[in-house]
Amino acid sequence: MGRDNHRGVTWPIVAVSILVMAASFIFVAPSGAASGESYIAHPQDLVRVNGSNTMYVLDSVGCPKVTCLQLYRTNVNATNFTRVNVPPIKPYRTLSTGNFERMFFPNVQDGFALVGEYDPETLYATTNGAKTWHKVSIGSGVSILGLSATKSSLIAVTAHCSRLGRSCHDYQVSRSSLLATKWSGTTMPRGKTINGYPEFDPNVAVYGSRLWLSEQPPGNGVIYFSSNRGASFHELASSKLISVAGCALTATSSTTLWAECPTGMMVAFAHSRDAGKTWRPVPQQQFSGTGGGQFDPVTNDVAYLAYGATQPFVRITKAGLKATKIGTLTCSKVNSSINHLLFTDVDHGLAVCLPGDDSTTAQLLRTDDGGVSWTRVPAN
């Protein structure tokens, strides 16, 4: 689970940073390929296109500079790569991915990206599969804290924040069509605050017209639910999730959700079969939130958990009731971490594995047997 590197306010998000020039076609070099054939060198991030087997891969080309970053579109088998373009980004401190915050695609053609060192950020959109991008606005001076999408709409958690996000007010749940030109907002439901600030995960779990928000007041966690695309919310009783700042929720159906809950330095997991009213813990030990592990819910019944290093790779089945160690996802015997893990179905997935502290040495790995075995792209 990632953390925002730029803000004073923290939350789990997927951080992406990209800079790409003209379009070209790249073929994945198979084992023993002739010299001159190209392939993904050192991936920095993965983005899954909802409802398809399409992925986007951010590649550093073995160079730590932002100007070296390239973005490619591929399939989950990583058999071919097409270079595409991204919105402008700038260098930021020592981050190899600059000031790019996040990118996601609700479908193959429509995509959105957040760029910015501090609040407010800039939101960019593409309608042609990242060939071109244009700037869109939610409102003047608005900070985008969370962004989710369905096949036809965008949902954003927004606020007006001071520099570095040290204080925010006017929290809203805003919604728009994928055109992102006209937004309507609802005051975000808030329970009791801690030190004057709401402790919440701005990730909005979305399925159809249903939305879920996770907050962590003193005591048990609270889930707020909307059945009308965020026009109104009500509190779900007895959620009993425990977190330090709200749980990252993933909805895989109108009634099934997975929760990833930071509990300090560790992370716990839970599953709900009744639209978030009640939760049961996944029978798997917590793992270190800073230790290079990743959690990926795939279906109503199946999720994957990578602990990083030489720790087991785990398949969670039977609606979160069973956890089975099925292999190891690693790229180094020492100091190996998994920075990104994304499956498009129960068998096929990609992962970014980092064998050390240098992000320019990262490797792209693939599986077609549900994580039992992994090979590097290209296969060695």
VOVORO-834511 format. One record per residue (C-alpha): x negated, y negated, z; residue number from 1. Coordinates in Angstrom, 1 decimal, always signed. Example, Ala and Ser with C-alpha at 12.3 -4.5 7.8 and 13.67 -1.06 7.14 Angstrom:
<nodes>
+--------+--------+--------+-----+
|     c1 |     c2 |     c3 |   k |
+--------+--------+--------+-----+
|  -12.3 |   +4.5 |   +7.8 |   1 |
|  -13.7 |   +1.1 |   +7.1 |   2 |
+--------+--------+--------+-----+
</nodes>
This chain:
<nodes>
+--------+--------+--------+-----+
|     c1 |     c2 |     c3 |   k |
+--------+--------+--------+-----+
|   +0.0 |   +0.0 |   +0.0 |   1 |
|   -1.4 |   -3.4 |   -1.0 |   2 |
|   -1.5 |   -6.7 |   +0.8 |   3 |
|   -1.4 |  -10.2 |   -0.7 |   4 |
|   -5.0 |  -11.5 |   -0.7 |   5 |
|   -4.0 |  -15.2 |   -1.2 |   6 |
|   -1.4 |  -16.1 |   +1.4 |   7 |
|   -1.2 |  -16.7 |   +5.1 |   8 |
|   +2.1 |  -14.8 |   +5.1 |   9 |
|   +1.5 |  -11.1 |   +4.4 |  10 |
|   +3.7 |   -8.5 |   +2.9 |  11 |
|   +3.3 |   -5.2 |   +0.9 |  12 |
|   +3.1 |   -6.0 |   -2.8 |  13 |
|   +1.4 |   -4.7 |   -5.8 |  14 |
|   -1.3 |   -7.1 |   -6.8 |  15 |
|   -2.2 |   -7.4 |  -10.5 |  16 |
|   -4.6 |   -9.8 |  -12.3 |  17 |
|   -5.1 |   -9.9 |  -16.1 |  18 |
|   -6.7 |  -11.8 |  -18.9 |  19 |
|   -6.5 |  -10.4 |  -22.5 |  20 |
|   -7.2 |  -11.7 |  -25.9 |  21 |
|   -6.1 |  -10.4 |  -29.3 |  22 |
|   -4.2 |   -7.2 |  -29.9 |  23 |
|   -6.0 |   -4.0 |  -31.0 |  24 |
|   -5.7 |   -0.3 |  -31.0 |  25 |
|   -7.8 |   +1.9 |  -28.8 |  26 |
|   -8.1 |   +5.7 |  -28.8 |  27 |
|   -8.9 |   +7.7 |  -25.7 |  28 |
|  -12.1 |   +9.5 |  -26.2 |  29 |
|  -11.8 |  +13.2 |  -25.5 |  30 |
|  -14.6 |  +15.2 |  -23.8 |  31 |
|  -17.7 |  +15.1 |  -26.0 |  32 |
|  -16.3 |  +12.3 |  -28.2 |  33 |
|  -18.7 |  +10.7 |  -30.6 |  34 |
|  -20.4 |   +7.4 |  -29.5 |  35 |
|  -18.4 |   +4.3 |  -30.5 |  36 |
|  -15.0 |   +5.6 |  -29.5 |  37 |
|  -13.4 |   +3.5 |  -26.8 |  38 |
|  -11.4 |   +4.3 |  -23.7 |  39 |
|  -10.4 |   +2.7 |  -20.4 |  40 |
|  -13.6 |   +2.0 |  -18.5 |  41 |
|  -12.8 |   +0.8 |  -15.0 |  42 |
|   -9.0 |   +0.2 |  -14.3 |  43 |
|   -8.0 |   -2.4 |  -11.8 |  44 |
|   -4.3 |   -1.8 |  -11.7 |  45 |
|   -1.3 |   +0.2 |  -13.1 |  46 |
|   +2.2 |   -1.1 |  -13.9 |  47 |
|   +5.0 |   +1.4 |  -14.6 |  48 |
|   +7.8 |   +0.4 |  -17.0 |  49 |
|  +11.1 |   +1.3 |  -15.4 |  50 |
|  +13.0 |   +4.2 |  -17.1 |  51 |
|  +10.3 |   +5.2 |  -19.5 |  52 |
|   +6.9 |   +7.0 |  -19.7 |  53 |
|   +5.1 |   +3.7 |  -20.6 |  54 |
|   +2.4 |   +2.3 |  -18.4 |  55 |
|   +0.2 |   -0.8 |  -18.4 |  56 |
|   -3.4 |   -0.5 |  -17.4 |  57 |
|   -5.6 |   -3.5 |  -16.4 |  58 |
|   -9.2 |   -2.8 |  -17.2 |  59 |
|  -12.3 |   -4.6 |  -16.1 |  60 |
|  -14.5 |   -3.1 |  -18.8 |  61 |
|  -17.2 |   -2.7 |  -16.2 |  62 |
|  -17.6 |   -6.4 |  -15.8 |  63 |
|  -16.7 |   -8.3 |  -12.6 |  64 |
|  -15.7 |  -11.6 |  -14.3 |  65 |
|  -12.1 |  -12.5 |  -14.9 |  66 |
|  -12.9 |  -13.3 |  -18.5 |  67 |
|  -13.7 |   -9.6 |  -19.1 |  68 |
|  -10.3 |   -8.3 |  -18.0 |  69 |
|   -8.2 |   -6.6 |  -20.6 |  70 |
|   -4.6 |   -5.2 |  -20.5 |  71 |
|   -3.5 |   -2.1 |  -22.4 |  72 |
|   -0.2 |   -0.4 |  -23.0 |  73 |
|   -0.2 |   +3.4 |  -22.9 |  74 |
|   +1.9 |   +6.4 |  -22.0 |  75 |
|   +1.8 |   +8.5 |  -18.8 |  76 |
|   -0.4 |  +11.0 |  -20.6 |  77 |
|   -2.9 |   +8.3 |  -21.4 |  78 |
|   -3.4 |   +9.5 |  -25.0 |  79 |
|   -3.6 |   +6.1 |  -26.7 |  80 |
|   -4.0 |   +2.5 |  -25.7 |  81 |
|   -2.8 |   -0.7 |  -27.4 |  82 |
|   -4.3 |   -4.0 |  -26.2 |  83 |
|   -1.8 |   -6.7 |  -25.4 |  84 |
|   -1.9 |  -10.3 |  -24.0 |  85 |
|   -1.1 |  -11.8 |  -20.6 |  86 |
|   -0.5 |  -15.3 |  -19.3 |  87 |
|   -3.4 |  -17.6 |  -18.4 |  88 |
|   -5.2 |  -16.9 |  -15.2 |  89 |
|   -8.2 |  -18.5 |  -13.4 |  90 |
|  -11.0 |  -17.2 |  -11.3 |  91 |
|  -10.2 |  -17.1 |   -7.6 |  92 |
|  -12.9 |  -16.7 |   -4.9 |  93 |
|  -14.7 |  -13.4 |   -5.4 |  94 |
|  -11.7 |  -11.5 |   -6.6 |  95 |
|  -12.4 |   -9.7 |   -9.9 |  96 |
|   -8.7 |  -10.1 |  -10.8 |  97 |
|   -8.6 |  -13.8 |  -10.3 |  98 |
|   -5.4 |  -15.6 |   -9.2 |  99 |
|   -3.0 |  -13.1 |  -10.8 | 100 |
|   -0.5 |  -11.8 |   -8.2 | 101 |
|   +1.8 |   -9.3 |   -9.8 | 102 |
|   +3.3 |   -8.0 |  -13.0 | 103 |
|   +6.3 |   -5.7 |  -13.6 | 104 |
|   +8.5 |   -4.5 |  -16.5 | 105 |
|  +12.2 |   -3.7 |  -16.0 | 106 |
|  +12.2 |   -2.3 |  -19.5 | 107 |
|   +9.8 |   -1.7 |  -22.4 | 108 |
|  +10.1 |   -5.2 |  -23.9 | 109 |
|  +10.9 |   -7.5 |  -20.9 | 110 |
|   +8.2 |   -8.2 |  -18.4 | 111 |
|   +7.4 |  -10.8 |  -15.7 | 112 |
|   +4.2 |  -11.9 |  -14.0 | 113 |
|   +3.3 |  -14.1 |  -11.0 | 114 |
|   +0.2 |  -16.3 |  -11.1 | 115 |
|   -1.1 |  -18.7 |   -8.5 | 116 |
|   -3.7 |  -19.2 |   -5.7 | 117 |
|   -1.2 |  -20.8 |   -3.3 | 118 |
|   +2.5 |  -21.5 |   -3.1 | 119 |
|   +4.4 |  -22.3 |   -5.3 | 120 |
|   +3.4 |  -19.7 |   -7.9 | 121 |
|   +4.1 |  -19.8 |  -11.6 | 122 |
|   +6.4 |  -17.2 |  -13.1 | 123 |
|   +5.7 |  -16.0 |  -16.7 | 124 |
|   +8.0 |  -13.9 |  -18.8 | 125 |
|   +7.6 |  -11.8 |  -22.0 | 126 |
|  +10.3 |  -10.5 |  -24.3 | 127 |
|   +8.1 |   -8.5 |  -26.7 | 128 |
|   +6.1 |   -6.1 |  -24.6 | 129 |
|   +3.3 |   -8.5 |  -23.5 | 130 |
|   +2.4 |   -9.7 |  -27.0 | 131 |
|   +3.3 |  -13.3 |  -25.9 | 132 |
|   +4.2 |  -15.0 |  -22.6 | 133 |
|   +6.1 |  -18.1 |  -21.6 | 134 |
|   +6.6 |  -20.0 |  -18.3 | 135 |
|   +9.9 |  -19.9 |  -16.5 | 136 |
|  +11.1 |  -21.7 |  -13.4 | 137 |
|  +13.4 |  -20.7 |  -10.5 | 138 |
|  +13.3 |  -24.2 |   -9.0 | 139 |
|  +11.1 |  -27.2 |   -8.1 | 140 |
|   +8.6 |  -26.4 |   -5.4 | 141 |
|  +10.0 |  -22.9 |   -4.9 | 142 |
|   +7.7 |  -20.1 |   -3.6 | 143 |
|   +8.5 |  -16.6 |   -4.8 | 144 |
|   +8.0 |  -14.2 |   -1.9 | 145 |
|   +9.5 |  -11.1 |   -3.6 | 146 |
|  +10.6 |  -10.1 |   -7.0 | 147 |
|  +12.6 |   -7.1 |   -8.2 | 148 |
|  +14.7 |   -6.2 |  -11.2 | 149 |
|  +17.3 |   -3.9 |  -12.7 | 150 |
|  +17.7 |   -3.2 |  -16.4 | 151 |
|  +19.7 |   -6.4 |  -16.8 | 152 |
|  +18.9 |   -8.8 |  -13.9 | 153 |
|  +16.2 |  -10.3 |  -11.7 | 154 |
|  +16.3 |  -10.6 |   -7.9 | 155 |
|  +13.9 |  -12.9 |   -6.1 | 156 |
|  +13.3 |  -13.8 |   -2.5 | 157 |
|  +12.3 |  -17.4 |   -2.4 | 158 |
|  +11.5 |  -20.2 |   +0.1 | 159 |
|  +10.0 |  -23.7 |   +0.3 | 160 |
|   +6.6 |  -23.1 |   +1.8 | 161 |
|   +3.7 |  -25.3 |   +2.9 | 162 |
|   +0.2 |  -24.8 |   +1.5 | 163 |
|   -1.1 |  -21.3 |   +2.2 | 164 |
|   +2.4 |  -20.3 |   +3.2 | 165 |
|   +1.8 |  -21.1 |   +6.9 | 166 |
|   +5.4 |  -22.4 |   +7.3 | 167 |
|   +8.5 |  -21.7 |   +5.1 | 168 |
|  +12.1 |  -22.7 |   +5.2 | 169 |
|  +15.3 |  -22.4 |   +3.1 | 170 |
|  +14.9 |  -18.6 |   +2.4 | 171 |
|  +17.1 |  -17.6 |   -0.5 | 172 |
|  +18.0 |  -14.4 |   -2.4 | 173 |
|  +18.1 |  -15.7 |   -6.0 | 174 |
|  +19.4 |  -13.8 |   -9.0 | 175 |
|  +19.3 |  -14.3 |  -12.8 | 176 |
|  +19.6 |  -12.4 |  -16.0 | 177 |
|  +16.4 |  -11.2 |  -17.6 | 178 |
|  +16.3 |  -14.5 |  -19.5 | 179 |
|  +15.3 |  -16.1 |  -16.2 | 180 |
|  +16.7 |  -19.4 |  -17.3 | 181 |
|  +19.7 |  -19.8 |  -14.9 | 182 |
|  +19.5 |  -18.8 |  -11.2 | 183 |
|  +22.0 |  -18.6 |   -8.4 | 184 |
|  +21.1 |  -18.2 |   -4.8 | 185 |
|  +22.4 |  -17.0 |   -1.4 | 186 |
|  +20.9 |  -17.8 |   +1.9 | 187 |
|  +18.8 |  -14.8 |   +3.0 | 188 |
|  +20.3 |  -13.0 |   +6.0 | 189 |
|  +18.0 |  -13.4 |   +9.0 | 190 |
|  +18.2 |  -11.8 |  +12.4 | 191 |
|  +16.1 |  -12.9 |  +15.4 | 192 |
|  +12.7 |  -14.3 |  +14.6 | 193 |
|   +9.2 |  -13.7 |  +16.0 | 194 |
|   +7.3 |  -16.9 |  +16.9 | 195 |
|   +9.8 |  -18.8 |  +14.8 | 196 |
|   +9.2 |  -16.8 |  +11.6 | 197 |
|  +11.2 |  -14.0 |  +10.2 | 198 |
|   +9.3 |  -10.7 |  +10.0 | 199 |
|  +10.5 |   -9.1 |   +6.8 | 200 |
|   +9.3 |   -7.3 |   +3.7 | 201 |
|  +10.4 |   -9.5 |   +0.7 | 202 |
|  +10.5 |   -6.4 |   -1.4 | 203 |
|  +14.2 |   -6.0 |   -2.4 | 204 |
|  +15.3 |   -2.5 |   -3.1 | 205 |
|  +17.7 |   -2.6 |   -6.1 | 206 |
|  +19.9 |   +0.0 |   -7.7 | 207 |
|  +22.6 |   -1.2 |  -10.0 | 208 |
|  +24.6 |   -3.9 |   -8.2 | 209 |
|  +23.3 |   -2.7 |   -4.7 | 210 |
|  +20.5 |   -4.5 |   -2.8 | 211 |
|  +18.7 |   -3.7 |   +0.4 | 212 |
|  +16.5 |   -6.0 |   +2.6 | 213 |
|  +14.3 |   -4.9 |   +5.5 | 214 |
|  +13.7 |   -7.2 |   +8.5 | 215 |
|  +11.8 |   -6.5 |  +11.8 | 216 |
|  +13.2 |   -8.5 |  +14.7 | 217 |
|  +12.1 |   -7.5 |  +18.2 | 218 |
|  +13.3 |   -4.0 |  +18.8 | 219 |
|  +14.5 |   -1.7 |  +16.0 | 220 |
|  +14.3 |   -2.7 |  +12.3 | 221 |
|  +17.4 |   -4.1 |  +10.5 | 222 |
|  +18.6 |   -3.3 |   +7.0 | 223 |
|  +20.8 |   -5.8 |   +5.2 | 224 |
|  +22.9 |   -4.5 |   +2.4 | 225 |
|  +24.7 |   -6.1 |   -0.6 | 226 |
|  +27.1 |   -4.4 |   -3.0 | 227 |
|  +27.5 |   -7.5 |   -5.2 | 228 |
|  +24.0 |   -8.3 |   -6.5 | 229 |
|  +23.1 |  -10.4 |   -3.5 | 230 |
|  +26.1 |  -12.7 |   -3.5 | 231 |
|  +26.7 |  -11.6 |   +0.1 | 232 |
|  +25.1 |   -9.3 |   +2.7 | 233 |
|  +26.0 |   -7.4 |   +5.8 | 234 |
|  +23.9 |   -5.7 |   +8.5 | 235 |
|  +23.7 |   -1.9 |   +8.5 | 236 |
|  +23.8 |   -0.6 |  +12.1 | 237 |
|  +21.5 |   +2.2 |  +13.4 | 238 |
|  +18.7 |   +1.9 |  +10.9 | 239 |
|  +16.1 |   +2.3 |  +13.7 | 240 |
|  +13.1 |   +1.8 |  +11.4 | 241 |
|  +10.1 |   +0.5 |  +13.2 | 242 |
|   +7.5 |   -1.8 |  +11.5 | 243 |
|   +5.3 |   -4.8 |  +12.2 | 244 |
|   +6.8 |   -6.8 |   +9.3 | 245 |
|   +9.7 |   -5.0 |   +7.7 | 246 |
|   +9.5 |   -1.8 |   +5.5 | 247 |
|   +9.0 |   -1.6 |   +1.8 | 248 |
|  +12.2 |   +0.0 |   +0.5 | 249 |
|  +12.6 |   +2.0 |   -2.8 | 250 |
|  +16.1 |   +3.0 |   -4.0 | 251 |
|  +16.2 |   +6.0 |   -6.3 | 252 |
|  +20.0 |   +6.2 |   -6.4 | 253 |
|  +23.0 |   +4.2 |   -5.1 | 254 |
|  +22.7 |   +6.2 |   -1.8 | 255 |
|  +19.1 |   +7.4 |   -1.6 | 256 |
|  +16.2 |   +5.3 |   -0.3 | 257 |
|  +12.6 |   +5.8 |   +0.8 | 258 |
|  +10.9 |   +3.5 |   +3.3 | 259 |
|   +7.2 |   +2.7 |   +3.7 | 260 |
|   +6.7 |   +1.1 |   +7.1 | 261 |
|   +3.5 |   -0.5 |   +8.3 | 262 |
|   +3.1 |   +0.0 |  +12.1 | 263 |
|   -0.1 |   -1.9 |  +12.6 | 264 |
|   -3.2 |   -0.2 |  +11.1 | 265 |
|   -1.1 |   +2.8 |  +10.2 | 266 |
|   +1.9 |   +3.5 |   +7.9 | 267 |
|   +4.9 |   +5.7 |   +8.5 | 268 |
|   +7.6 |   +7.0 |   +6.0 | 269 |
|  +11.3 |   +7.6 |   +6.2 | 270 |
|  +14.2 |   +8.8 |   +4.0 | 271 |
|  +17.9 |   +7.9 |   +3.9 | 272 |
|  +20.7 |   +9.7 |   +2.2 | 273 |
|  +23.5 |   +7.4 |   +3.2 | 274 |
|  +22.5 |   +4.1 |   +1.5 | 275 |
|  +20.3 |   +3.0 |   +4.4 | 276 |
|  +22.7 |   +3.5 |   +7.3 | 277 |
|  +20.6 |   +6.2 |   +9.0 | 278 |
|  +17.0 |   +7.3 |   +8.4 | 279 |
|  +14.9 |  +10.3 |   +9.2 | 280 |
|  +11.1 |  +10.3 |   +9.4 | 281 |
|   +9.2 |  +12.2 |   +6.7 | 282 |
|   +7.4 |  +15.2 |   +8.4 | 283 |
|   +3.9 |  +14.0 |   +7.7 | 284 |
|   +1.4 |  +12.2 |   +9.9 | 285 |
|   +1.0 |   +8.5 |   +9.5 | 286 |
|   -2.0 |   +7.4 |   +7.5 | 287 |
|   -4.2 |   +4.3 |   +7.6 | 288 |
|   -2.8 |   +1.4 |   +5.7 | 289 |
|   -6.4 |   +0.2 |   +5.0 | 290 |
|   -7.8 |   +3.6 |   +4.2 | 291 |
|   -7.1 |   +3.8 |   +0.5 | 292 |
|   -3.9 |   +5.8 |   +0.5 | 293 |
|   -0.8 |   +5.4 |   -1.7 | 294 |
|   +2.9 |   +6.4 |   -1.5 | 295 |
|   +5.1 |   +6.9 |   -4.6 | 296 |
|   +8.8 |   +7.9 |   -4.4 | 297 |
|   +9.8 |   +9.5 |   -7.7 | 298 |
|  +13.3 |  +11.0 |   -7.4 | 299 |
|  +16.0 |  +11.4 |   -4.7 | 300 |
|  +14.2 |  +14.4 |   -3.4 | 301 |
|  +10.5 |  +14.1 |   -4.4 | 302 |
|   +7.7 |  +11.6 |   -3.4 | 303 |
|   +3.9 |  +11.8 |   -3.5 | 304 |
|   +1.5 |  +10.8 |   -0.8 | 305 |
|   -2.3 |  +10.4 |   -1.4 | 306 |
|   -4.4 |   +9.9 |   +1.7 | 307 |
|   -7.6 |   +8.9 |   -0.2 | 308 |
|  -11.1 |  +10.0 |   +0.5 | 309 |
|  -11.2 |  +13.8 |   +0.7 | 310 |
|   -7.9 |  +14.1 |   +2.4 | 311 |
|   -5.0 |  +16.1 |   +1.0 | 312 |
|   -2.7 |  +15.1 |   -1.8 | 313 |
|   +0.9 |  +15.7 |   -0.5 | 314 |
|   +4.2 |  +16.4 |   -2.3 | 315 |
|   +7.3 |  +15.5 |   -0.2 | 316 |
|  +10.4 |  +17.5 |   -1.2 | 317 |
|  +13.9 |  +18.5 |   +0.0 | 318 |
|  +15.0 |  +14.9 |   +0.5 | 319 |
|  +12.0 |  +14.1 |   +2.7 | 320 |
|  +12.3 |  +17.1 |   +4.9 | 321 |
|   +9.3 |  +19.1 |   +3.7 | 322 |
|   +5.7 |  +18.0 |   +3.1 | 323 |
|   +3.3 |  +20.3 |   +1.2 | 324 |
|   -0.4 |  +19.9 |   +0.7 | 325 |
|   -0.9 |  +20.7 |   -3.0 | 326 |
|   -4.5 |  +19.5 |   -3.8 | 327 |
|   -6.9 |  +16.6 |   -3.4 | 328 |
|   -6.9 |  +13.4 |   -5.4 | 329 |
|  -10.5 |  +12.0 |   -5.1 | 330 |
|  -13.3 |  +10.7 |   -7.4 | 331 |
|  -16.2 |  +10.8 |   -4.9 | 332 |
|  -17.3 |  +12.9 |   -2.0 | 333 |
|  -18.0 |   +9.7 |   +0.0 | 334 |
|  -15.9 |   +6.6 |   +0.4 | 335 |
|  -13.3 |   +7.4 |   -2.2 | 336 |
|   -9.9 |   +5.6 |   -2.2 | 337 |
|   -6.7 |   +5.6 |   -4.3 | 338 |
|   -5.8 |   +2.0 |   -5.3 | 339 |
|   -2.7 |   +2.9 |   -7.4 | 340 |
|   -0.5 |   +5.9 |   -7.8 | 341 |
|   +2.4 |   +6.0 |  -10.3 | 342 |
|   +4.5 |   +8.9 |  -11.5 | 343 |
|   +7.2 |   +8.8 |  -14.3 | 344 |
|   +8.6 |  +12.2 |  -13.4 | 345 |
|   +7.7 |  +15.0 |  -10.9 | 346 |
|   +4.9 |  +16.3 |  -13.2 | 347 |
|   +3.3 |  +13.4 |  -14.9 | 348 |
|   +1.4 |  +10.6 |  -13.2 | 349 |
|   -1.6 |   +8.2 |  -13.3 | 350 |
|   -3.9 |   +7.0 |  -10.5 | 351 |
|   -6.7 |   +4.5 |  -10.1 | 352 |
|   -9.4 |   +6.0 |   -8.0 | 353 |
|  -12.3 |   +3.9 |   -6.5 | 354 |
|  -15.4 |   +5.8 |   -5.7 | 355 |
|  -17.0 |   +3.0 |   -3.7 | 356 |
|  -16.7 |   -0.7 |   -2.8 | 357 |
|  -17.4 |   -1.9 |   -6.3 | 358 |
|  -14.1 |   -2.3 |   -8.2 | 359 |
|  -15.9 |   -2.2 |  -11.5 | 360 |
|  -16.6 |   +1.5 |  -10.9 | 361 |
|  -12.9 |   +2.5 |  -10.7 | 362 |
|  -11.7 |   +5.5 |  -12.6 | 363 |
|   -8.3 |   +6.3 |  -14.3 | 364 |
|   -7.1 |   +9.8 |  -13.5 | 365 |
|   -4.1 |  +11.7 |  -14.9 | 366 |
|   -2.0 |  +14.8 |  -13.9 | 367 |
|   +0.6 |  +16.8 |  -15.8 | 368 |
|   +1.2 |  +19.4 |  -13.1 | 369 |
|   +2.6 |  +17.3 |  -10.3 | 370 |
|   -0.8 |  +16.4 |   -8.7 | 371 |
|   -2.1 |  +19.9 |   -8.4 | 372 |
|   -5.0 |  +19.0 |  -10.7 | 373 |
|   -6.4 |  +15.6 |  -11.9 | 374 |
|   -8.7 |  +14.8 |  -14.8 | 375 |
|  -10.4 |  +11.5 |  -15.6 | 376 |
|   -9.4 |   +9.6 |  -18.7 | 377 |
|  -11.2 |  +10.5 |  -20.9 | 378 |
|  -11.7 |  +14.0 |  -19.6 | 379 |
|  -15.3 |  +14.7 |  -18.6 | 380 |
+--------+--------+--------+-----+
</nodes>
